[in-house]
C-alpha cells in the first residue's frame, strides 16, 4: 500500500524566512512524487514533480529514497506563498497502483508580513 | 481550452436523494478521477478511469457510481445521499494514466442534510 504523511497541518512563518514543508512516503517500488498547491479561491494545481528537478516559484524538493522523504523548501518565503500544500505519490509505471495518486492530508502555510 | 469543468458549483441534498456531479475535459486526456476533500483528511480518491469504458474503484468508493462512455465526460453519481457525503468534490484528469500531472476542476461543494 502507498501512503503519504505530511506531519504538519499548519505552518506559520514570517516573510523572508526559510520554509520547509515535510513529506514522507511509504511505497515498496519506485515512486513518482509531486507537490500540489491550492491558493485561496483557486483550483488545485501542480507545483512541481521530482523527475523534473526544477524550481518553481523559488520552491525545490529533493527525493530522498533513504529517508523516504520529499520535503518542499524555499529559502525566502513570500506572502503570496500562503496556501494549502499537498504532497502526492504515484506508483511509477509498475503495477496497478500507478493509476492512483495518493495525497497527504495537506499543510496550510501562512506567511506573515 | 476550458480545461476541466465541473457542475454544479454548489448543491444541497436531503438524505436519500440522488444526484449526478458532472465533469468534462476538453484536453483529450486519457485518465480521469474523482476525489473528495474533507478537513483534516486531505484528498481521497473515489473512482478513476484510464480510458473510455474503463473504470475502477479508489480509496472510498462506497455510495458512488461512475461511468466513462466518452473520453471527455466522467460523471459521479450519488445513489442515496448521506450526511457523511457532505464534502468538496474534485474531478481531475491527466494526459496519461500514470506519471502525468493532474489537472483539477474548480470543485463542487455538496451538503447533505
gemmi code that builds the backbone of each chain (N, CA, C; Angstrom):
import gemmi

chains = {
    "A": [
        ("UNK", (0.844, -1.191, 0.000), (0.000, 0.000, 0.000), (0.888, 1.252, 0.000)),
        ("UNK", (0.394, 2.270, -0.647), (1.160, 3.515, -0.696), (0.541, 4.516, 0.270)),
        ("UNK", (1.394, 5.257, 0.930), (0.923, 6.206, 1.931), (1.804, 7.445, 1.906)),
        ("UNK", (1.168, 8.595, 2.139), (1.882, 9.868, 2.198), (1.557, 10.535, 3.524)),
        ("UNK", (2.595, 10.980, 4.215), (2.406, 11.621, 5.509), (2.954, 13.035, 5.470)),
        ("UNK", (2.101, 13.980, 5.808), (2.524, 15.363, 5.995), (2.294, 15.663, 7.472)),
        ("UNK", (3.353, 15.716, 8.260), (3.182, 15.762, 9.716), (2.625, 17.074, 10.254)),
        ("UNK", (2.747, 18.153, 9.480), (2.292, 19.456, 9.968), (0.994, 19.854, 9.276)),
        ("UNK", (-0.063, 20.070, 10.067), (-1.310, 20.571, 9.481), (-1.185, 22.045, 9.172)),
        ("UNK", (-0.501, 22.748, 10.059), (-0.360, 24.198, 9.934), (1.116, 24.565, 10.057)),
        ("UNK", (1.524, 25.548, 9.258), (2.893, 26.054, 9.353), (2.836, 27.556, 9.145)),
        ("UNK", (3.399, 28.293, 10.082), (3.360, 29.740, 10.004), (4.784, 30.281, 10.064)),
        ("UNK", (5.139, 31.129, 9.095), (6.475, 31.734, 9.063), (6.318, 33.208, 8.732)),
        ("UNK", (7.409, 33.955, 8.952), (7.406, 35.355, 8.563), (8.018, 35.515, 7.172)),
        ("UNK", (7.586, 36.556, 6.516), (8.112, 36.887, 5.189), (9.629, 36.969, 5.241)),
        ("UNK", (10.266, 36.344, 4.263), (11.716, 36.368, 4.194), (12.388, 35.218, 4.920)),
        ("UNK", (11.643, 34.493, 5.728), (12.208, 33.356, 6.458), (12.208, 32.119, 5.569)),
        ("UNK", (13.109, 31.173, 5.840), (13.081, 29.918, 5.084), (11.870, 29.083, 5.496)),
        ("UNK", (11.405, 28.295, 4.560), (10.258, 27.432, 4.861), (10.535, 26.033, 4.344)),
        ("UNK", (10.117, 25.036, 5.133), (10.238, 23.643, 4.728), (8.945, 22.925, 5.084)),
        ("UNK", (8.289, 22.385, 4.089), (7.088, 21.592, 4.307), (7.477, 20.124, 4.161)),
        ("UNK", (7.221, 19.358, 5.193), (7.695, 17.985, 5.238), (6.716, 17.013, 4.581)),
        ("UNK", (7.304, 16.023, 3.930), (6.524, 14.961, 3.301), (7.312, 13.666, 3.408)),
        ("UNK", (6.712, 12.659, 3.965), (7.300, 11.326, 3.996), (6.353, 10.354, 3.319)),
        ("UNK", (6.905, 9.345, 2.700), (6.061, 8.418, 1.956), (6.417, 6.974, 2.292)),
        ("UNK", (5.484, 6.115, 1.953), (5.689, 4.686, 2.101), (5.251, 4.027, 0.802)),
        ("UNK", (6.210, 3.354, 0.155), (5.905, 2.673, -1.105), (7.033, 1.704, -1.393)),
        ("UNK", (6.696, 0.523, -1.824), (7.698, -0.529, -1.970), (8.472, -0.433, -3.275)),
        ("UNK", (7.922, 0.236, -4.276), (8.597, 0.318, -5.560), (9.257, 1.654, -5.766)),
        ("UNK", (9.330, 2.096, -7.029), (9.901, 3.401, -7.355), (8.783, 4.420, -7.487)),
        ("UNK", (8.695, 5.348, -6.568), (7.565, 6.271, -6.594), (7.803, 7.464, -7.507)),
        ("UNK", (6.707, 8.057, -7.895), (6.711, 9.354, -8.555), (6.091, 10.322, -7.555)),
        ("UNK", (6.839, 11.378, -7.185), (6.364, 12.310, -6.165), (6.035, 13.676, -6.759)),
        ("UNK", (4.990, 14.270, -6.194), (4.519, 15.569, -6.660), (4.216, 16.461, -5.450)),
        ("UNK", (4.267, 17.764, -5.696), (3.685, 18.740, -4.779), (2.608, 19.505, -5.538)),
        ("UNK", (1.414, 19.548, -4.937), (0.314, 20.329, -5.477), (0.018, 21.475, -4.506)),
        ("UNK", (-0.507, 22.582, -5.043), (-0.794, 23.745, -4.220), (-2.191, 24.257, -4.531)),
        ("UNK", (-2.860, 24.712, -3.489), (-4.200, 25.303, -3.657), (-4.203, 26.671, -2.999)),
        ("UNK", (-4.139, 27.722, -3.824), (-4.244, 29.076, -3.312), (-5.708, 29.391, -3.040)),
        ("UNK", (-5.930, 30.397, -2.195), (-7.292, 30.758, -1.820), (-8.133, 31.052, -3.062)),
        ("UNK", (-9.278, 30.413, -3.143), (-10.250, 30.632, -4.219), (-9.733, 30.206, -5.593)),
        ("UNK", (-8.720, 29.351, -5.615), (-8.233, 28.834, -6.889), (-8.280, 27.315, -6.870)),
        ("UNK", (-8.204, 26.742, -8.036), (-8.230, 25.291, -8.113), (-6.861, 24.721, -7.759)),
        ("UNK", (-6.873, 23.494, -7.359), (-5.636, 22.776, -7.045), (-4.777, 22.679, -8.310)),
        ("UNK", (-3.489, 22.907, -8.165), (-2.616, 22.866, -9.340), (-1.267, 22.275, -8.974)),
        ("UNK", (-0.621, 21.737, -9.993), (0.688, 21.138, -9.782), (1.720, 22.230, -9.510)),
        ("UNK", (2.535, 22.027, -8.469), (3.634, 22.950, -8.205), (4.922, 22.405, -8.821)),
        ("UNK", (5.283, 21.175, -8.442), (6.445, 20.572, -9.061), (6.416, 19.056, -8.871)),
        ("UNK", (7.257, 18.377, -9.645), (7.368, 16.927, -9.600), (8.828, 16.548, -9.539)),
        ("UNK", (9.139, 15.457, -8.899), (10.549, 15.197, -8.599), (11.363, 14.881, -9.836)),
        ("UNK", (10.745, 14.265, -10.848), (11.552, 13.882, -12.007), (11.968, 15.092, -12.824)),
        ("UNK", (11.284, 16.229, -12.634), (11.627, 17.413, -13.403), (12.846, 18.120, -12.841)),
        ("UNK", (13.086, 17.913, -11.547), (14.241, 18.548, -10.887), (14.291, 20.052, -11.155)),
        ("UNK", (13.132, 20.675, -11.100), (13.075, 22.098, -11.407), (12.698, 22.894, -10.166)),
        ("UNK", (12.887, 24.207, -10.278), (12.480, 25.108, -9.217), (11.311, 25.934, -9.735)),
        ("UNK", (10.201, 25.895, -9.010), (9.012, 26.643, -9.398), (8.697, 27.648, -8.305)),
        ("UNK", (8.579, 28.904, -8.666), (8.283, 29.985, -7.710), (9.262, 29.964, -6.545)),
        ("UNK", (10.495, 29.536, -6.799), (11.518, 29.509, -5.774), (11.498, 28.260, -4.912)),
        ("UNK", (10.532, 27.364, -5.126), (10.434, 26.131, -4.366), (11.241, 25.024, -5.037)),
        ("UNK", (11.859, 24.187, -4.216), (12.520, 22.992, -4.685), (12.136, 21.831, -3.775)),
        ("UNK", (12.281, 20.633, -4.301), (12.031, 19.434, -3.496), (12.933, 18.335, -4.010)),
        ("UNK", (13.602, 17.672, -3.112), (14.503, 16.588, -3.481), (13.988, 15.279, -2.924)),
        ("UNK", (13.975, 14.274, -3.780), (13.542, 12.948, -3.349), (14.697, 12.278, -2.631)),
        ("UNK", (14.493, 11.894, -1.396), (15.490, 11.185, -0.600), (14.959, 9.780, -0.350)),
        ("UNK", (15.438, 8.839, -1.156), (14.911, 7.477, -1.058), (15.318, 6.803, 0.238)),
        ("UNK", (16.480, 7.173, 0.764), (16.930, 6.570, 2.019), (16.037, 6.940, 3.189)),
        ("UNK", (15.600, 8.216, 3.211), (14.726, 8.677, 4.272), (13.258, 8.656, 3.851)),
        ("UNK", (12.997, 8.196, 2.645), (11.640, 8.197, 2.056), (10.948, 9.534, 2.305)),
        ("UNK", (11.617, 10.586, 1.864), (11.076, 11.928, 2.062), (11.115, 12.729, 0.767)),
        ("UNK", (10.275, 13.733, 0.726), (10.208, 14.628, -0.433), (9.800, 16.004, 0.088)),
        ("UNK", (10.648, 16.592, 0.902), (10.325, 17.855, 1.558), (10.394, 19.015, 0.571)),
        ("UNK", (9.476, 19.956, 0.739), (9.411, 21.144, -0.108), (10.091, 22.299, 0.611)),
        ("UNK", (10.976, 22.993, -0.101), (11.753, 24.039, 0.559), (11.754, 25.318, -0.263)),
        ("UNK", (11.850, 26.425, 0.465), (12.030, 27.722, -0.181), (12.869, 28.568, 0.753)),
        ("UNK", (13.933, 29.187, 0.265), (14.842, 29.905, 1.168), (14.246, 31.184, 1.757)),
        ("UNK", (13.389, 31.862, 0.992), (12.841, 33.134, 1.454), (11.339, 33.173, 1.140)),
        ("UNK", (10.519, 32.951, 2.142), (9.070, 32.877, 1.918), (8.489, 34.253, 1.593)),
        ("UNK", (7.469, 34.244, 0.743), (6.740, 35.459, 0.374), (5.279, 35.325, 0.813)),
        ("UNK", (4.613, 36.460, 1.018), (3.219, 36.405, 1.464), (2.341, 35.654, 0.480)),
        ("UNK", (2.653, 35.771, -0.803), (1.827, 35.103, -1.820), (2.018, 33.583, -1.826)),
        ("UNK", (2.948, 33.079, -1.017), (3.124, 31.632, -0.892), (2.084, 31.013, 0.045)),
        ("UNK", (1.356, 31.845, 0.752), (0.329, 31.337, 1.664), (-0.694, 30.519, 0.886)),
        ("UNK", (-0.850, 29.264, 1.272), (-1.720, 28.348, 0.533), (-1.740, 27.008, 1.250)),
        ("UNK", (-2.566, 26.113, 0.714), (-2.562, 24.728, 1.192), (-1.681, 23.927, 0.248)),
        ("UNK", (-0.762, 23.151, 0.804), (0.174, 22.365, 0.011), (-0.057, 20.871, 0.269)),
        ("UNK", (-0.143, 20.130, -0.825), (-0.341, 18.688, -0.739), (0.816, 17.954, -1.404)),
        ("UNK", (1.353, 17.009, -0.702), (2.320, 16.091, -1.272), (1.558, 14.892, -1.824)),
        ("UNK", (1.986, 14.354, -2.958), (1.253, 13.252, -3.571), (2.217, 12.238, -4.161)),
        ("UNK", (1.769, 11.001, -4.182), (2.619, 9.898, -4.658), (1.877, 9.056, -5.667)),
        ("UNK", (2.546, 8.721, -6.742), (2.029, 7.789, -7.729), (3.009, 6.631, -7.808)),
        ("UNK", (2.478, 5.464, -8.069), (3.318, 4.274, -8.007), (4.166, 4.043, -9.232)),
        ("UNK", (4.677, 5.076, -9.879), (5.541, 4.898, -11.035), (4.811, 4.185, -12.142)),
        ("UNK", (5.474, 3.323, -12.897), (4.841, 2.634, -14.010), (4.871, 1.123, -13.822)),
        ("UNK", (4.769, 0.706, -12.572), (4.769, -0.726, -12.310), (3.554, -1.099, -11.477)),
        ("UNK", (2.747, -1.980, -12.019), (1.618, -2.467, -11.241), (0.403, -1.576, -11.301)),
        ("UNK", (-0.663, -2.042, -10.689), (-1.927, -1.324, -10.757), (-1.943, -0.030, -9.979)),
        ("UNK", (-1.089, 0.105, -8.976), (-1.146, 1.301, -8.153), (-0.665, 2.525, -8.900)),
        ("UNK", (-0.092, 2.358, -10.101), (0.365, 3.540, -10.813), (-0.782, 4.429, -11.237)),
        ("UNK", (-1.997, 3.927, -11.231), (-3.131, 4.733, -11.632), (-3.671, 5.570, -10.475)),
        ("UNK", (-3.199, 5.338, -9.302), (-3.768, 6.007, -8.140), (-2.773, 7.005, -7.582)),
        ("UNK", (-3.163, 8.264, -7.603), (-2.348, 9.309, -6.996), (-2.838, 9.477, -5.568)),
        ("UNK", (-1.961, 9.171, -4.613), (-2.326, 9.246, -3.199), (-1.821, 10.560, -2.626)),
        ("UNK", (-2.714, 11.285, -1.985), (-2.371, 12.580, -1.411), (-2.159, 12.498, 0.098)),
        ("UNK", (-1.291, 13.345, 0.595), (-1.202, 13.552, 2.025), (-2.364, 14.419, 2.485)),
        ("UNK", (-2.418, 14.678, 3.791), (-3.549, 15.434, 4.326), (-3.392, 16.937, 4.158)),
        ("UNK", (-2.226, 17.359, 3.723), (-2.037, 18.771, 3.428), (-1.451, 19.563, 4.578)),
        ("UNK", (-0.714, 20.610, 4.210), (-0.170, 21.567, 5.183), (-0.604, 22.958, 4.760)),
        ("UNK", (-1.241, 23.665, 5.661), (-1.639, 25.039, 5.387), (-0.504, 25.973, 5.802)),
        ("UNK", (0.093, 26.605, 4.806), (1.200, 27.526, 5.046), (0.681, 28.954, 5.108)),
        ("UNK", (1.048, 29.641, 6.155), (0.717, 31.067, 6.285), (2.029, 31.832, 6.397)),
        ("UNK", (2.210, 32.800, 5.507), (3.386, 33.647, 5.548), (2.953, 35.019, 6.044)),
        ("UNK", (3.437, 35.385, 7.191), (3.035, 36.641, 7.827), (3.940, 37.791, 7.404)),
        ("UNK", (3.374, 38.995, 7.271), (4.182, 40.146, 6.842), (5.180, 40.581, 7.916)),
    ],
    "B": [
        ("UNK", (-8.709, 26.332, -24.455), (-9.271, 25.169, -23.780), (-9.884, 25.558, -22.443)),
        ("UNK", (-11.038, 24.982, -22.133), (-11.669, 25.244, -20.842), (-10.997, 24.437, -19.739)),
        ("UNK", (-10.300, 23.345, -20.090), (-9.679, 22.502, -19.082), (-10.678, 21.503, -18.523)),
        ("UNK", (-10.751, 21.418, -17.202), (-11.683, 20.517, -16.526), (-12.828, 21.353, -15.971)),
        ("UNK", (-14.035, 21.018, -16.385), (-15.212, 21.773, -15.977), (-16.112, 20.901, -15.122)),
        ("UNK", (-16.464, 21.400, -13.951), (-17.358, 20.686, -13.048), (-18.644, 21.481, -12.851)),
        ("UNK", (-19.746, 20.780, -12.824), (-21.027, 21.393, -12.462), (-21.823, 20.433, -11.590)),
        ("UNK", (-22.636, 20.961, -10.666), (-22.731, 22.372, -10.275), (-21.582, 22.780, -9.358)),
        ("UNK", (-21.514, 24.040, -8.989), (-20.506, 24.505, -8.039), (-20.952, 24.229, -6.616)),
        ("UNK", (-22.239, 24.352, -6.372), (-22.798, 24.117, -5.048), (-24.063, 23.263, -5.184)),
        ("UNK", (-24.310, 22.422, -4.182), (-25.522, 21.613, -4.186), (-25.888, 21.244, -2.766)),
        ("UNK", (-27.164, 21.331, -2.460), (-27.683, 20.876, -1.178), (-28.675, 19.753, -1.454)),
        ("UNK", (-28.487, 18.644, -0.788), (-29.361, 17.495, -0.951), (-29.946, 17.084, 0.386)),
        ("UNK", (-31.066, 16.411, 0.321), (-31.609, 15.800, 1.523), (-31.192, 14.333, 1.549)),
        ("UNK", (-31.077, 13.807, 2.740), (-30.695, 12.398, 2.890), (-31.616, 11.517, 2.046)),
        ("UNK", (-30.987, 10.623, 1.282), (-31.746, 9.704, 0.454), (-31.907, 10.136, -0.991)),
        ("UNK", (-31.703, 11.410, -1.257), (-31.812, 11.872, -2.634), (-30.609, 11.409, -3.452)),
        ("UNK", (-30.800, 11.380, -4.752), (-29.705, 11.010, -5.648), (-29.381, 12.205, -6.549)),
        ("UNK", (-28.173, 12.232, -7.038), (-27.802, 13.279, -7.975), (-26.528, 12.885, -8.709)),
        ("UNK", (-26.240, 13.617, -9.767), (-25.040, 13.379, -10.555), (-24.208, 14.636, -10.608)),
        ("UNK", (-22.941, 14.497, -10.276), (-21.970, 15.581, -10.439), (-21.317, 15.404, -11.807)),
        ("UNK", (-21.335, 16.488, -12.567), (-20.809, 16.410, -13.923), (-19.342, 16.837, -13.982)),
        ("UNK", (-18.597, 16.178, -14.843), (-17.207, 16.544, -15.089), (-16.902, 16.339, -16.561)),
        ("UNK", (-16.316, 17.352, -17.167), (-15.942, 17.261, -18.574), (-14.573, 17.893, -18.766)),
        ("UNK", (-13.785, 17.285, -19.667), (-12.486, 17.858, -20.013), (-12.339, 17.888, -21.526)),
        ("UNK", (-11.667, 18.935, -21.999), (-11.525, 19.126, -23.440), (-10.069, 19.029, -23.888)),
        ("UNK", (-9.278, 18.277, -23.147), (-7.847, 18.155, -23.430), (-7.492, 16.791, -23.998)),
        ("UNK", (-8.514, 15.967, -24.270), (-8.301, 14.616, -24.785), (-7.446, 13.776, -23.830)),
        ("UNK", (-7.687, 13.982, -22.532), (-6.931, 13.244, -21.532), (-7.451, 11.822, -21.398)),
        ("UNK", (-6.514, 10.929, -21.233), (-6.823, 9.504, -21.096), (-7.409, 9.201, -19.721)),
        ("UNK", (-6.857, 9.839, -18.695), (-7.161, 9.483, -17.316), (-8.060, 10.529, -16.669)),
        ("UNK", (-9.089, 10.056, -15.950), (-9.947, 10.965, -15.191), (-10.232, 10.353, -13.832)),
        ("UNK", (-10.477, 11.205, -12.858), (-10.653, 10.710, -11.500), (-11.523, 11.658, -10.699)),
        ("UNK", (-12.067, 11.124, -9.614), (-12.851, 11.911, -8.670), (-12.226, 11.777, -7.289)),
        ("UNK", (-12.080, 12.931, -6.627), (-11.582, 12.978, -5.260), (-12.601, 13.706, -4.397)),
        ("UNK", (-12.597, 13.386, -3.116), (-13.312, 14.211, -2.163), (-12.317, 14.804, -1.178)),
        ("UNK", (-12.588, 16.038, -0.791), (-11.687, 16.765, 0.098), (-12.434, 17.077, 1.380)),
        ("UNK", (-11.931, 16.565, 2.479), (-12.542, 16.783, 3.784), (-11.505, 17.364, 4.737)),
        ("UNK", (-11.918, 18.236, 5.643), (-10.969, 18.851, 6.584), (-10.186, 17.797, 7.364)),
        ("UNK", (-8.883, 17.950, 7.372), (-8.037, 17.024, 8.111), (-7.824, 15.673, 7.444)),
        ("UNK", (-8.469, 15.472, 6.289), (-8.355, 14.167, 5.609), (-7.634, 14.283, 4.272)),
        ("UNK", (-7.381, 15.471, 3.808), (-6.749, 15.634, 2.507), (-7.690, 15.254, 1.389)),
        ("UNK", (-7.126, 14.798, 0.289), (-7.922, 14.350, -0.854), (-7.899, 12.834, -0.915)),
        ("UNK", (-9.069, 12.271, -1.041), (-9.186, 10.819, -1.113), (-9.840, 10.414, -2.431)),
        ("UNK", (-9.244, 9.432, -3.087), (-9.691, 9.001, -4.402), (-10.965, 8.163, -4.286)),
        ("UNK", (-11.980, 8.541, -5.064), (-13.260, 7.836, -5.035), (-13.293, 6.774, -6.140)),
        ("UNK", (-13.198, 7.248, -7.381), (-13.166, 6.365, -8.551), (-12.234, 6.981, -9.586)),
        ("UNK", (-11.773, 6.148, -10.505), (-10.949, 6.665, -11.580), (-11.202, 5.879, -12.851)),
        ("UNK", (-10.719, 6.439, -13.955), (-10.902, 5.802, -15.263), (-9.646, 6.024, -16.093)),
        ("UNK", (-9.165, 4.954, -16.708), (-7.958, 5.062, -17.537), (-8.300, 5.165, -19.024)),
        ("UNK", (-9.577, 5.222, -19.336), (-9.997, 5.395, -20.709), (-11.486, 5.135, -20.836)),
        ("UNK", (-12.050, 5.500, -21.978), (-13.473, 5.301, -22.202), (-13.836, 3.833, -22.014)),
        ("UNK", (-14.891, 3.604, -21.241), (-15.366, 2.248, -20.995), (-14.672, 1.514, -19.858)),
        ("UNK", (-13.683, 2.172, -19.228), (-12.908, 1.523, -18.159), (-12.964, 2.369, -16.900)),
        ("UNK", (-13.461, 1.781, -15.819), (-13.474, 2.484, -14.534), (-13.015, 1.535, -13.437)),
        ("UNK", (-12.577, 2.111, -12.336), (-12.148, 1.287, -11.211), (-12.318, 2.073, -9.929)),
        ("UNK", (-12.318, 1.340, -8.813), (-12.544, 1.961, -7.523), (-11.272, 2.537, -6.946)),
        ("UNK", (-11.445, 3.623, -6.211), (-10.346, 4.206, -5.485), (-10.393, 3.811, -4.025)),
        ("UNK", (-10.049, 4.744, -3.174), (-9.941, 4.501, -1.736), (-11.289, 4.487, -1.024)),
        ("UNK", (-12.230, 5.335, -1.480), (-13.520, 5.486, -0.796), (-14.677, 5.430, -1.796)),
        ("UNK", (-14.928, 4.280, -2.424), (-15.920, 4.199, -3.496), (-17.369, 4.007, -3.055)),
        ("UNK", (-17.574, 3.608, -1.807), (-18.928, 3.225, -1.382), (-19.897, 4.400, -1.439)),
        ("UNK", (-21.049, 4.144, -2.057), (-22.074, 5.169, -2.171), (-21.991, 5.977, -3.452)),
        ("UNK", (-21.005, 5.660, -4.282), (-20.795, 6.406, -5.530), (-20.689, 5.452, -6.722)),
        ("UNK", (-21.202, 5.897, -7.851), (-21.037, 5.176, -9.108), (-20.463, 6.110, -10.154)),
        ("UNK", (-19.724, 5.537, -11.103), (-19.200, 6.323, -12.210), (-19.362, 5.537, -13.505)),
        ("UNK", (-19.265, 6.247, -14.598), (-19.228, 5.633, -15.916), (-18.365, 6.511, -16.811)),
        ("UNK", (-17.836, 5.931, -17.870), (-16.988, 6.700, -18.800), (-17.344, 6.260, -20.222)),
        ("UNK", (-18.432, 6.818, -20.711), (-18.896, 6.447, -22.047), (-18.143, 7.203, -23.138)),
        ("UNK", (-17.581, 8.344, -22.808), (-16.779, 9.108, -23.767), (-15.468, 9.505, -23.105)),
        ("UNK", (-14.497, 9.901, -23.899), (-13.217, 10.362, -23.346), (-13.407, 11.637, -22.534)),
        ("UNK", (-14.364, 12.484, -22.947), (-14.498, 13.805, -22.355), (-15.210, 13.826, -21.008)),
        ("UNK", (-16.157, 12.921, -20.784), (-17.059, 13.034, -19.642), (-16.858, 11.928, -18.614)),
        ("UNK", (-16.980, 12.299, -17.354), (-16.799, 11.326, -16.270), (-17.723, 11.721, -15.110)),
        ("UNK", (-19.012, 11.454, -15.212), (-19.945, 11.847, -14.151), (-19.841, 10.963, -12.920)),
        ("UNK", (-20.115, 11.576, -11.787), (-20.115, 10.867, -10.496), (-21.537, 10.880, -9.957)),
        ("UNK", (-22.060, 9.694, -9.683), (-23.448, 9.573, -9.211), (-23.488, 9.195, -7.739)),
        ("UNK", (-24.269, 9.962, -6.994), (-24.556, 9.611, -5.610), (-25.901, 8.898, -5.628)),
        ("UNK", (-25.916, 7.666, -5.185), (-27.102, 6.831, -5.334), (-28.181, 7.181, -4.315)),
        ("UNK", (-27.774, 7.376, -3.065), (-28.693, 7.721, -1.987), (-27.888, 8.532, -0.984)),
        ("UNK", (-27.985, 9.835, -1.109), (-27.086, 10.724, -0.370), (-27.204, 10.549, 1.141)),
        ("UNK", (-26.045, 10.629, 1.797), (-25.966, 10.537, 3.257), (-25.173, 11.734, 3.782)),
        ("UNK", (-25.439, 12.155, 5.020), (-24.680, 13.294, 5.577), (-23.171, 13.089, 5.522)),
        ("UNK", (-22.702, 11.834, 5.584), (-21.258, 11.558, 5.514), (-20.667, 11.903, 4.149)),
        ("UNK", (-21.529, 12.148, 3.178), (-21.045, 12.518, 1.841), (-20.954, 14.035, 1.661)),
        ("UNK", (-21.243, 14.768, 2.716), (-21.012, 16.212, 2.692), (-19.514, 16.444, 2.536)),
        ("UNK", (-19.130, 17.137, 1.472), (-17.716, 17.274, 1.161), (-17.557, 18.216, -0.026)),
        ("UNK", (-16.306, 18.461, -0.373), (-15.990, 19.154, -1.617), (-15.439, 18.097, -2.575)),
        ("UNK", (-16.019, 18.028, -3.751), (-15.648, 17.004, -4.723), (-14.855, 17.634, -5.861)),
        ("UNK", (-13.737, 16.999, -6.179), (-12.888, 17.466, -7.272), (-12.763, 16.397, -8.338)),
        ("UNK", (-12.942, 16.835, -9.566), (-12.656, 15.992, -10.713), (-11.285, 16.391, -11.236)),
        ("UNK", (-10.514, 15.423, -11.694), (-9.178, 15.709, -12.216), (-8.891, 14.805, -13.399)),
        ("UNK", (-8.079, 15.298, -14.310), (-7.713, 14.492, -15.469), (-6.223, 14.644, -15.746)),
        ("UNK", (-5.683, 13.666, -16.471), (-4.287, 13.764, -16.882), (-4.112, 13.118, -18.245)),
        ("UNK", (-3.053, 13.497, -18.928), (-2.813, 13.050, -20.295), (-2.694, 11.528, -20.379)),
        ("UNK", (-1.905, 10.987, -19.452), (-1.744, 9.535, -19.415), (-2.212, 9.011, -18.066)),
        ("UNK", (-2.336, 7.711, -17.992), (-2.846, 7.101, -16.765), (-1.816, 7.102, -15.653)),
        ("UNK", (-0.546, 7.323, -15.966), (0.450, 7.329, -14.904), (1.504, 8.392, -15.188)),
        ("UNK", (2.112, 8.836, -14.101), (3.223, 9.782, -14.179), (2.913, 11.054, -14.954)),
        ("UNK", (1.654, 11.425, -15.008), (1.276, 12.679, -15.660), (0.606, 13.581, -14.633)),
        ("UNK", (0.917, 14.858, -14.645), (0.295, 15.775, -13.674), (-1.212, 15.836, -13.844)),
        ("UNK", (-1.900, 15.943, -12.746), (-3.356, 16.068, -12.769), (-3.772, 17.516, -12.988)),
        ("UNK", (-4.825, 17.687, -13.764), (-5.469, 18.985, -13.948), (-6.813, 18.908, -13.226)),
        ("UNK", (-7.038, 19.840, -12.314), (-8.222, 19.783, -11.478), (-9.311, 20.733, -11.950)),
        ("UNK", (-10.561, 20.345, -11.653), (-11.682, 21.248, -11.804), (-11.777, 22.165, -10.589)),
        ("UNK", (-12.764, 23.040, -10.616), (-12.924, 24.016, -9.531), (-13.615, 23.448, -8.308)),
        ("UNK", (-14.163, 22.282, -8.425), (-14.786, 21.647, -7.274), (-16.281, 21.855, -7.194)),
        ("UNK", (-16.954, 20.924, -6.520), (-18.378, 21.022, -6.214), (-18.529, 20.867, -4.717)),
        ("UNK", (-19.135, 21.866, -4.092), (-19.356, 21.804, -2.648), (-20.739, 21.228, -2.411)),
        ("UNK", (-20.778, 20.018, -1.837), (-22.033, 19.308, -1.601), (-22.349, 19.241, -0.122)),
        ("UNK", (-23.577, 19.604, 0.220), (-24.059, 19.483, 1.594), (-25.263, 18.555, 1.602)),
        ("UNK", (-25.217, 17.558, 2.462), (-26.343, 16.627, 2.597), (-26.942, 16.800, 3.988)),
        ("UNK", (-28.205, 17.159, 4.024), (-28.847, 17.435, 5.319), (-29.767, 16.285, 5.745)),
    ],
}
model = gemmi.Model(1)
for chain_id, residues in chains.items():
    chain = gemmi.Chain(chain_id)
    for i, (resn, *xyz) in enumerate(residues, 1):
        res = gemmi.Residue()
        res.name, res.seqid = resn, gemmi.SeqId(i, " ")
        for name, pos in zip(("N", "CA", "C"), xyz):
            atom = gemmi.Atom()
            atom.name, atom.element = name, gemmi.Element(name[0])
            atom.pos, atom.b_iso = gemmi.Position(*pos), 0.0
            res.add_atom(atom)
        chain.add_residue(res)
    model.add_chain(chain)
structure = gemmi.Structure()
structure.add_model(model)
structure.setup_entities()
